[in-house]
Amino acid sequence: MAQSNMKVAVQKFGNFLSSMVLPNIGAFIAWGLITALFIPTGFFPNESLAKLVGPMVTYLLPLLIGYTGGKLVHDQRGGVVGAIATMGVIVGAPDTPMFLGAMVMGPLGAYVIKKFDGLIEGKIRAGFEMLVNNFSAGILGGILAILAFLGVGPAVDAFTSLLVEGVDWLVAAGLLPLTSILIEPAKILFLNNAINHGVLSPIGLEQVQQGGKSILFLLEANPGPGFGVLLAFMLFGRGTAKQSAPGAAIIHFLGGIHEIYFPYVLMKPKLFISVILGGMSGVFTLVLLGGGLVSPASPGSIIAITAVTPPEGMAYLANYAAILVATAVSFIVSAIILKSSKATDDDIEGATKKMQEMKGKKSSVAGHVSKGTLPEEVNKIVFACDAGMGSSAMGASLLRKKVKAANLDVSVTNTSISNLPSDAQVVITQEELTPRAKNKLPNAYHISVDNFLSSPEYDKLIASLQDGITDEQAEVVEEAGEEAVNAEPNADHDDDLLLEENIFMNQSFATKEEAIRFAGEALVKAGYVEESYVDAMIDREGITSTYMGNNVAIPHGTEDAKKAVIKSGFTVVQVPEGVEFNGEKAKMIFGIAGKDGTHLEILSGIAVVCSEQENVDQMVQAKSAKELKDIINSN
């Protein structure tokens, strides 16, 4: 547990470091291009224009980083104080580009003003807010700038000098290639941006000031190791991995999106050897031939690397040779590994899921919105899951209720991903399924949700829809949504959908597979499904977890297993001690068999009841099947 927490903390710290630099990459590239073009050894030497180089690296870039880091902590106000504090380290160590100092003082300045704002919140008399805000930012920023000038600047200057000397020693000793042993695996653990922009770039910029270029900019950004892996999959891979490798190789090499090859390595961990050896050979070539760049190459594509390669000497030859050698070594080792591996299809989807977990982005309560723009007028929202009968139906039920309460003229339905309608404007899925949904409907607005029962994304979406809704549209509720909410029970099925005899109290299980199989076999005994449906429930859990949040799981079959459903029905399993579902405890398990949508009304009721943790706690504490059923039907 402690190791897991440490891993998450490191990932968060790395993400924060890179988040200070990445928004300002355009400024780094501008500085790099001006340097490459106009310094005395540039393409077009120009003494006047070359005067831009020094002030940009000394003042502009650190101030942008300090402002961005402050804004991450405390919005605009934090950004301003962070920039003021950063000015202290810049002036305190004028001979060293203060990127590391900015990464310290920007967030620190914002943290101080954030704490101050928290202390005075609600205590300022009306009319004095602006006066207090302005003077507090100025006074605290000024104090921090003085402290940075006196202490932080000189300390960072000494630390940077130590790091530079260490790198120079590694180069002189011929040991720099050994850094690939750490850098290449760390990239695949999603510390790539933190390593490149948080550590290597600040030291590299110091080297540029001294020698006009730095090899450090290519330690992480070299596309060769990943490109070699993808080429090997193109020729020797199997299944979907082989089919997808050509497109991934183009995106990686030309687009510079290195993350695209990470799943291929995670799929076959032996390939870590390939990227490490490829990285080491590339670095060795750079050292041997004297390669380097004048600024960070971001993204790490061949195009960006070419743009910031200095014109003098053998820089182009050295950089291209390093990429070629790294590609060749990685390809040869990867080919040997792939040729000697078992003859089974390569599971790229499973590796991608593993990659998403390693990113540390999973959350039990929140989701995230994919890139895109919400349409000005939304008429149709679709929840999608693999089968379209369980998690998506519950999510749709909850959002439909919110849409109705907000008097919005919007249809909310659910379906399987394979049956997503072409006219869906907003698509909501579990995070693991979002890539599939985006492939199906690339032009829709996609929202990822990890907790279908209580995600804050629902309220955010409703607020966005209300901002753009007209008075006329607000007068009616979409007929489809109204019918789904108020649909009459099906006379043939409603009476036997949820029976007390199919509610099992005080159960305990060692694994989620054991719990799912118990719920499935209960569905079989009740005459709801055929025996094959039980295995399909296990398979469905392997695609993405059926844990819904609030200690509730709803295992059900895959889309292909719908043919094994005889009639709609539920089994309910109470597990007071809980059973682990992907790191979460499920204490109420609802086994679902859905046919022709006849189960949706009761599933909607379950969703509404389970959306409140208090109701779930009552079900867990219930002493009889009748008491538990009454709680479910209380909605």
VENCORBEL-V261591 format. One record per residue. N is the residue number from 1. PSI is psi in radians with two decimals (999 if undefined). Layout:
N,PSI
N,PSI
//
This chain:
1,-0.78
2,-0.66
3,-0.71
4,-0.74
5,-0.68
6,-0.73
7,-0.80
8,-0.72
9,-0.75
10,-0.74
11,-0.75
12,-0.73
13,-0.75
14,-0.75
15,-0.65
16,-0.74
17,-0.85
18,-0.52
19,-0.36
20,-0.49
21,-0.76
22,-0.73
23,-0.29
24,0.23
25,-0.59
26,-0.69
27,-0.67
28,-0.75
29,-0.73
30,-0.79
31,-0.75
32,-0.73
33,-0.76
34,-0.69
35,-0.85
36,-0.52
37,-0.74
38,-0.14
39,2.91
40,-0.53
41,0.24
42,-3.09
43,-0.77
44,1.34
45,2.27
46,1.95
47,-0.67
48,-0.89
49,-0.47
50,-0.27
51,-0.28
52,-0.46
53,-0.91
54,-0.95
55,-0.58
56,-0.80
57,-0.50
58,-0.73
59,-0.96
60,-0.96
61,-0.83
62,-0.68
63,-0.67
64,-0.74
65,-0.78
66,-0.75
67,-0.79
68,-0.75
69,-0.69
70,-0.68
71,-0.57
72,-0.58
73,-0.72
74,0.74
75,-2.60
76,-0.73
77,-0.73
78,-0.62
79,-0.74
80,-0.85
81,-0.66
82,-0.70
83,-0.71
84,-0.80
85,-0.63
86,-0.58
87,-0.51
88,-0.75
89,-0.55
90,-0.86
91,-0.50
92,-0.35
93,1.24
94,-0.30
95,-0.07
96,2.24
97,2.11
98,0.96
99,-0.78
100,-0.69
101,-0.69
102,-0.63
103,-0.38
104,-0.91
105,-0.55
106,-1.03
107,-0.63
108,-0.79
109,-0.73
110,-0.67
111,-0.72
112,-0.82
113,-0.52
114,-0.76
115,-0.70
116,-0.80
117,-0.63
118,-0.61
119,-0.61
120,-0.01
121,2.23
122,0.06
123,-0.02
124,2.31
125,2.55
126,2.37
127,-0.25
128,0.06
129,-0.87
130,-0.70
131,-0.83
132,-0.76
133,-0.81
134,-0.81
135,-0.64
136,-0.74
137,-0.74
138,-0.79
139,-0.86
140,-0.70
141,-0.73
142,-0.75
143,-0.78
144,-0.65
145,-0.71
146,-0.77
147,-0.69
148,-0.69
149,-0.75
150,-0.63
151,-0.93
152,-0.76
153,-0.96
154,-0.63
155,-0.79
156,-0.66
157,-0.80
158,-0.71
159,-0.76
160,-0.75
161,-0.66
162,-0.75
163,-0.77
164,-0.77
165,-0.65
166,-0.75
167,-0.78
168,-0.67
169,-0.74
170,-0.72
171,-0.83
172,-0.62
173,-0.07
174,0.39
175,-0.04
176,-0.61
177,-0.44
178,-0.32
179,-0.38
180,-0.41
181,-0.55
182,-0.73
183,-0.82
184,-0.82
185,-0.65
186,-0.61
187,-0.80
188,-0.27
189,0.24
190,0.61
191,0.27
192,-0.85
193,-0.62
194,-0.74
195,-0.83
196,-0.93
197,-0.39
198,-0.45
199,-1.00
200,-0.72
201,-0.82
202,-0.73
203,-0.69
204,-0.68
205,-0.58
206,-0.71
207,-0.62
208,-0.69
209,-0.54
210,-0.65
211,0.00
212,-0.17
213,2.91
214,2.34
215,-0.38
216,-0.49
217,-0.28
218,0.00
219,-0.76
220,-0.55
221,-0.19
222,2.05
223,-0.11
224,-0.88
225,-0.80
226,-0.64
227,-0.67
228,-0.71
229,-0.81
230,-0.67
231,-0.68
232,-0.70
233,-0.60
234,-0.64
235,-0.61
236,0.02
237,-3.12
238,2.76
239,-2.51
240,-0.48
241,-0.76
242,-0.69
243,-0.61
244,-0.26
245,-0.72
246,-0.79
247,-0.69
248,-0.66
249,-0.69
250,-0.80
251,-0.70
252,-0.89
253,-0.76
254,-0.65
255,-0.36
256,0.28
257,1.56
258,-0.48
259,-0.34
260,-0.39
261,-0.16
262,-0.77
263,-0.56
264,-0.65
265,-0.73
266,-0.52
267,-0.61
268,1.57
269,-0.37
270,-0.37
271,-0.19
272,-0.60
273,-0.70
274,-0.87
275,-0.57
276,-0.84
277,-0.65
278,-0.76
279,-0.76
280,-0.74
281,-0.63
282,-0.76
283,-0.72
284,-0.72
285,-0.71
286,-0.76
287,-0.73
288,-0.74
289,-0.10
290,0.80
291,3.08
292,2.97
293,2.88
294,-0.20
295,2.94
296,2.47
297,1.79
298,2.07
299,2.89
300,1.06
301,2.86
302,-0.54
303,-0.84
304,-0.67
305,-0.73
306,-0.70
307,-0.54
308,0.38
309,2.24
310,2.60
311,-0.31
312,2.74
313,-2.47
314,0.47
315,-0.80
316,-0.81
317,-0.77
318,-0.81
319,-0.80
320,-0.67
321,-0.69
322,-0.71
323,-0.76
324,-0.81
325,-0.77
326,-0.70
327,-0.81
328,-0.83
329,-0.80
330,-0.71
331,-0.83
332,-0.82
333,-0.74
334,-0.71
335,-0.74
336,-0.75
337,-0.78
338,-0.70
339,-0.51
340,-0.05
341,2.92
342,2.55
343,1.20
344,2.72
345,2.42
346,2.22
347,1.43
348,-0.57
349,-0.72
350,-0.67
351,-0.66
352,-0.67
353,-0.74
354,-0.69
355,-0.75
356,-0.65
357,-0.66
358,-0.37
359,-0.35
360,0.47
361,-0.02
362,2.54
363,2.52
364,-0.20
365,-0.39
366,2.92
367,-2.86
368,2.78
369,2.38
370,2.95
371,2.54
372,3.10
373,2.30
374,2.24
375,2.60
376,-0.62
377,1.93
378,2.19
379,-0.36
380,2.11
381,2.34
382,2.20
383,2.37
384,2.43
385,-3.02
386,-0.78
387,-0.39
388,0.28
389,-0.27
390,-1.54
391,-0.72
392,-0.63
393,-0.68
394,-0.79
395,-0.75
396,-0.66
397,-0.77
398,-0.77
399,-0.63
400,-0.66
401,-0.70
402,-0.67
403,-0.75
404,-0.76
405,-0.52
406,0.01
407,0.79
408,2.47
409,1.23
410,2.30
411,2.31
412,2.00
413,3.07
414,2.69
415,3.10
416,2.73
417,-0.66
418,-0.35
419,0.36
420,2.21
421,2.55
422,-0.36
423,0.16
424,2.20
425,-0.61
426,2.23
427,2.21
428,2.20
429,2.95
430,2.67
431,-0.69
432,-0.41
433,-0.15
434,-0.75
435,-0.69
436,-0.71
437,-0.68
438,-0.59
439,-0.61
440,-0.78
441,1.39
442,-0.37
443,-0.05
444,2.88
445,2.02
446,2.36
447,2.27
448,2.35
449,2.31
450,-0.43
451,1.76
452,-0.31
453,-0.48
454,0.84
455,2.37
456,-0.24
457,-0.46
458,-0.87
459,-0.62
460,-0.73
461,-0.74
462,-0.76
463,-0.72
464,-0.69
465,-0.68
466,-0.58
467,-0.53
468,0.13
469,2.57
470,2.85
471,-0.66
472,-0.71
473,-0.55
474,-0.11
475,-0.35
476,2.76
477,2.42
478,2.30
479,-0.71
480,-0.75
481,-0.69
482,-0.75
483,-0.67
484,-0.63
485,-0.72
486,0.25
487,2.48
488,2.52
489,2.56
490,2.15
491,-0.51
492,-0.34
493,-0.47
494,-0.64
495,-0.50
496,0.39
497,-0.77
498,1.83
499,2.62
500,-0.54
501,-0.28
502,0.28
503,2.12
504,2.13
505,2.64
506,0.85
507,2.80
508,2.52
509,2.60
510,-0.57
511,2.84
512,-0.58
513,-0.69
514,-0.72
515,-0.74
516,-0.75
517,-0.65
518,-0.84
519,-0.66
520,-0.75
521,-0.52
522,-0.64
523,-0.67
524,-0.84
525,-0.53
526,-0.10
527,0.29
528,-0.59
529,2.88
530,2.87
531,-0.61
532,-0.34
533,-0.50
534,-0.81
535,-0.60
536,-0.54
537,-0.71
538,-0.74
539,-0.70
540,-0.66
541,-0.52
542,-0.42
543,-0.90
544,2.60
545,2.46
546,0.20
547,2.22
548,-0.15
549,2.95
550,0.56
551,0.46
552,2.34
553,2.57
554,1.24
555,2.44
556,3.02
557,2.99
558,3.03
559,-0.69
560,-0.38
561,-0.03
562,-0.51
563,-0.30
564,0.00
565,2.15
566,-0.80
567,2.82
568,2.51
569,2.97
570,2.62
571,2.52
572,2.24
573,2.07
574,2.19
575,1.46
576,-0.64
577,-0.22
578,2.71
579,2.43
580,2.23
581,1.69
582,0.85
583,-0.06
584,2.69
585,2.07
586,2.12
587,-0.30
588,2.12
589,2.13
590,1.86
591,2.28
592,2.38
593,2.05
594,2.30
595,2.16
596,0.47
597,0.12
598,-0.21
599,-0.09
600,-0.58
601,-0.83
602,-0.58
603,-0.65
604,-0.75
605,-0.71
606,-0.74
607,-0.81
608,-0.76
609,-0.77
610,-0.19
611,-0.28
612,2.08
613,-0.57
614,-0.71
615,-0.70
616,-0.73
617,-0.68
618,-0.70
619,-0.70
620,-0.56
621,-0.08
622,2.54
623,-0.22
624,2.83
625,-0.66
626,-0.76
627,-0.72
628,-0.74
629,-0.65
630,-0.65
631,-0.75
632,-0.70
633,0.04
634,-0.27
635,999
//
